[in-house]
């Protein structure tokens, strides 16, 4: 039901010029490209973890690895069309992709391992502004960003979402904010970890689905509210650890 709902919602928005923030370009996914390409060791490890998790949730069938590789390789090629060449000594800018794509993997599980459905959804989703915040590889060395931002190697989620999380945390949960300040560890660091991993290893699968769906339906600012609500939920534990 969730797969059908987000599919229809994103399909409807991506056809409206007013709702489209980015252009989609022309790209057709093919199996031939996948056979000629190989994933990095990091991505292969991510694929193994995703498939293991998907089978544990009874969402994937036996040959799911091939489908996920199809999605990841084609996403990389599709997003490459909107990337710019950058000369930098920063390792993160020299790599062909920004780490493992946890968002695409999450969508693959939501779509029950249907690679064609997943890739079509991601192509349409890439036109919407929310894709810049939920799908981190979307803006990796992107032409949509000023060159100074690209060269800094800092993702907009860090100076947009994470910055607003800190501002809200200070107002809404001052004790939690102070606890972080005393530890010398910023809330934005842990939030960037949560967001980049789509809350994998932090939330149950149903909650991960809620996070993705709420952010798509209600807008990227709900990514910020979600993080604040997690901090509120963890407030007593955070304060207890600070005292100890």
C-alpha positions, 0 to 999 in steps of 0.5 A, spaced: 500 500 500 505 504 501 509 503 495 503 504 491 501 511 495 508 514 494 508 512 487 502 515 485 504 521 489 510 522 486 508 521 479 503 526 480 507 531 482 513 530 477 508 531 472 506 538 474 511 544 472 510 548 479 512 542 483 518 540 479 525 543 482 530 539 478 530 537 470 530 529 469 534 529 463 533 523 458 536 516 461 533 509 459 536 504 464 538 498 461 541 491 463 547 491 458 550 497 462 549 493 468 553 487 466 559 491 463 559 495 470 561 493 477 560 495 484 565 498 489 567 493 495 563 498 499 557 498 495 557 490 494 557 490 502 551 494 502 548 490 497 549 484 501 546 487 508 540 490 504 538 483 501 540 480 508 535 485 511 530 485 506 529 477 506 529 478 514 523 482 513 520 477 507 520 483 502 525 480 497 526 473 493 532 469 492 535 473 486 534 480 489 542 482 488 541 482 481 535 487 481 539 491 487 545 492 482 541 494 476 538 500 481 544 502 484 548 502 477 543 505 473 542 511 479 549 512 478 549 513 471 543 517 471 545 522 476 552 522 473 549 526 467 547 532 472 554 532 476 560 537 474 568 535 474 571 537 480 579 538 481 580 537 489 584 533 494 578 531 498 577 524 498 569 525 498 570 529 491 574 524 488 570 518 488 564 516 483 559 516 488 557 519 495 558 512 499 552 507 499 546 509 497 541 507 503 535 511 500 535 507 493 536 501 497 530 503 502 525 504 496 528 498 493 525 494 499 519 498 499 517 496 492 518 489 494 525 488 490 522 490 483 528 494 480 524 497 474 519 500 479 524 502 483 528 506 478 522 509 475 520 512 481 527 514 483 527 518 476 521 521 477 522 523 485 529 526 482 525 532 480 522 534 486 526 538 491 525 533 497 529 529 493 535 533 495 534 532 502 532 525 502 536 522 497 543 524 499 547 522 492 542 526 488 546 532 490 553 529 490 558 534 486 551 536 482 551 542 477 545 544 481 549 547 487 554 553 486 561 551 485 564 553 492 559 549 495 561 543 491 568 544 492 567 544 500 565 537 500 559 539 505 552 536 503 546 541 503 543 537 508 548 538 513 548 546 512 540 546 511 537 540 515 542 539 520 543 547 522 535 547 523 535 541 527 540 545 532 536 551 532 530 548 534 533 543 539 536 549 542 529 552 543 525 546 544 529 541 548 535 546 551 537 540 556 539 536 550 542 541 547 546 543 553 548 535 554 551 535 547 554 542 548 558 539 554 560 533 550 563 537 545 559 533 540 554 536 535 547 534 534 548 535 527 553 530 526 549 524 529 543 527 525 547 527 518 549 520 520 541 518 521 539 522 515 545 519 510 543 512 513 535 513 512 535 511 520 537 504 518 540 501 524 537 506 528 529 505 527 525 499 525 523 498 518 516 500 519 518 507 522 523 508 516 517 507 512 514 512 516 520 517 515 520 516 508 513 517 507 512 523 511 518 527 508 515 526 501 508 527 503 509 533 507 515 536 505 523 536 507 522 540 513 519 534 516 526 531 516 528 536 521 521 535 525 523 527 525 530 528 528 527 533 533 522 528 535 527 522 536 531 527 541 525 528 545 524 521 545 531 519 547 531 525 552 532 522 559 537 517 556 541 523 553 541 526 560 542 520 564 548 519 560 551 526 561 550 525 568 554 518 568 
